[in-house]
Amino acid sequence: MELTRRPRRLRRDGVREMVSETSLSPSDLIAPVFVDATTDERVPIESMPGHERVPVSEAVARVEEVLASGVEAVMVFGIPESKDARGSRAWAHDGVVQEAVRRIASETDAYVITDVCLCEYTEHGHCGLLEEDARSGEGLTVKNDETCELLARTAVSHVEAGADMVAPSAMADGQVGAIRGALDDAGYADTPIMAYAVKYASAFYGPFRDAADGAPSFGDRRHYQMDPANRREAVREARADAEQGADLLMVKPALPYLDVVADVRREFEHPLVAYNVSGEYAMLHAAGEKGWLDVPETARESLLSIKRAGADLILTYFAEDVAETL
């Protein structure tokens, strides 16, 4: 048999790496960090092996651990000491994120991004203020425009504390425009916005809700997060955020939505972020504990698939583990 095409020629060690089409670098990764105002010690997150909530006093040490792996950027999430109907601790000068960011920004070289939402701060666990709405199924729904005002206030407070970038995740229509306007008015025109532009009402968020204590006390978030059945809508959502001034666009979750990642990549020139969410992390660890999968190898392959689909950056709980192998 005579063959002129032998793809296996380029799969040998030495040349294989030279012709590899997709690569991972620690600078491609963003590590989530959970700071908890209700504890004085580190608390393991049972559904996310290897991750912890840390007190404000440990925030700098936790970020230094991330930096030691080669990862340069962190996303800070906060668990407040108290909650109310408005989520007022989200924008408090002495709020958990604000206090942690001040320390991290002044004592480390990390690039600090903050999650801007209200679900961790409201007593009902929804991503904004509530109002009566008989059509919602539970009789309540999130008040969109009033929520945008509070998100903008929260974003400004994070930047005042030292955040390098803000990432609104509430899926409120117009949230990016409201935040851009508020930041500009406050003198922070150079602060970029990473928009959770395409965020699905996904079943893969369960472990995160344990980690951030942000599960809804009733109902779900399908009235403001995207329907997993919808693909074309993702481009409309991303376009709206881009037109409002988003500097980076995010798709969340990542692995079940690689088609959407690819779609957004084709349509927009913005830097594209994909969130490799808690459920994606937890299921690989669960399979690893059973001996069914090699977690380091499957984690790296998963992140490569996200990059291959078109993501420039990946927010992932595997950030440190994978970075240390690169």
Secondary structure in CASP SS format (residue, H / E / C, confidence):
PFRMAT SS
TARGET T0000
AUTHOR 0000-0000-0000
METHOD secondary structure of the structure
MODEL  1
M C 1.00
E C 1.00
L C 1.00
T C 1.00
R C 1.00
R C 1.00
P H 1.00
R H 1.00
R H 1.00
L H 1.00
R H 1.00
R C 1.00
D C 1.00
G C 1.00
V C 1.00
R C 1.00
E C 1.00
M C 1.00
V C 1.00
S C 1.00
E C 1.00
T C 1.00
S C 1.00
L C 1.00
S C 1.00
P H 1.00
S H 1.00
D H 1.00
L E 1.00
I E 1.00
A E 1.00
P E 1.00
V E 1.00
F E 1.00
V E 1.00
D E 1.00
A C 1.00
T C 1.00
T C 1.00
D C 1.00
E C 1.00
R C 1.00
V E 1.00
P E 1.00
I C 1.00
E C 1.00
S C 1.00
M C 1.00
P C 1.00
G C 1.00
H C 1.00
E E 1.00
R E 1.00
V E 1.00
P C 1.00
V H 1.00
S H 1.00
E H 1.00
A H 1.00
V H 1.00
A H 1.00
R H 1.00
V H 1.00
E H 1.00
E H 1.00
V H 1.00
L H 1.00
A H 1.00
S C 1.00
G C 1.00
V C 1.00
E C 1.00
A E 1.00
V E 1.00
M E 1.00
V E 1.00
F E 1.00
G E 1.00
I E 1.00
P C 1.00
E C 1.00
S C 1.00
K C 1.00
D E 1.00
A C 1.00
R C 1.00
G C 1.00
S H 1.00
R H 1.00
A H 1.00
W C 1.00
A C 1.00
H C 1.00
D C 1.00
G C 1.00
V H 1.00
V H 1.00
Q H 1.00
E H 1.00
A H 1.00
V H 1.00
R H 1.00
R H 1.00
I H 1.00
A H 1.00
S H 1.00
E H 1.00
T C 1.00
D C 1.00
A C 1.00
Y E 1.00
V E 1.00
I E 1.00
T E 1.00
D E 1.00
V E 1.00
C C 1.00
L C 1.00
C C 1.00
E C 1.00
Y C 1.00
T E 1.00
E C 1.00
H C 1.00
G C 1.00
H C 1.00
C C 1.00
G C 1.00
L C 1.00
L E 1.00
E E 1.00
E E 1.00
D E 1.00
A H 1.00
R H 1.00
S H 1.00
G C 1.00
E C 1.00
G E 1.00
L E 1.00
T E 1.00
V E 1.00
K C 1.00
N H 1.00
D H 1.00
E H 1.00
T H 1.00
C H 1.00
E H 1.00
L H 1.00
L H 1.00
A H 1.00
R H 1.00
T H 1.00
A H 1.00
V H 1.00
S H 1.00
H H 1.00
V H 1.00
E H 1.00
A H 1.00
G C 1.00
A C 1.00
D C 1.00
M E 1.00
V E 1.00
A E 1.00
P E 1.00
S C 1.00
A C 1.00
M C 1.00
A C 1.00
D C 1.00
G C 1.00
Q H 1.00
V H 1.00
G H 1.00
A H 1.00
I H 1.00
R H 1.00
G H 1.00
A H 1.00
L H 1.00
D H 1.00
D H 1.00
A C 1.00
G C 1.00
Y C 1.00
A C 1.00
D C 1.00
T C 1.00
P C 1.00
I E 1.00
M E 1.00
A E 1.00
Y E 1.00
A E 1.00
V E 1.00
K E 1.00
Y E 1.00
A C 1.00
S C 1.00
A H 1.00
F H 1.00
Y H 1.00
G H 1.00
P H 1.00
F H 1.00
R H 1.00
D H 1.00
A H 1.00
A H 1.00
D C 1.00
G C 1.00
A C 1.00
P C 1.00
S C 1.00
F C 1.00
G C 1.00
D C 1.00
R C 1.00
R C 1.00
H C 1.00
Y C 1.00
Q C 1.00
M E 1.00
D C 1.00
P C 1.00
A C 1.00
N C 1.00
R C 1.00
R H 1.00
E H 1.00
A H 1.00
V H 1.00
R H 1.00
E H 1.00
A H 1.00
R H 1.00
A H 1.00
D H 1.00
A H 1.00
E H 1.00
Q C 1.00
G C 1.00
A C 1.00
D C 1.00
L E 1.00
L E 1.00
M E 1.00
V E 1.00
K E 1.00
P C 1.00
A C 1.00
L H 1.00
P H 1.00
Y H 1.00
L H 1.00
D H 1.00
V H 1.00
V H 1.00
A H 1.00
D H 1.00
V H 1.00
R H 1.00
R H 1.00
E H 1.00
F C 1.00
E C 1.00
H C 1.00
P C 1.00
L E 1.00
V E 1.00
A E 1.00
Y E 1.00
N E 1.00
V C 1.00
S H 1.00
G H 1.00
E H 1.00
Y H 1.00
A H 1.00
M H 1.00
L H 1.00
H H 1.00
A H 1.00
A H 1.00
G H 1.00
E H 1.00
K C 1.00
G C 1.00
W C 1.00
L C 1.00
D C 1.00
V H 1.00
P H 1.00
E H 1.00
T H 1.00
A H 1.00
R H 1.00
E H 1.00
S H 1.00
L H 1.00
L H 1.00
S H 1.00
I H 1.00
K H 1.00
R H 1.00
A H 1.00
G C 1.00
A C 1.00
D C 1.00
L E 1.00
I E 1.00
L E 1.00
T E 1.00
Y C 1.00
F C 1.00
A H 1.00
E H 1.00
D H 1.00
V H 1.00
A H 1.00
E C 1.00
T C 1.00
L C 1.00
END
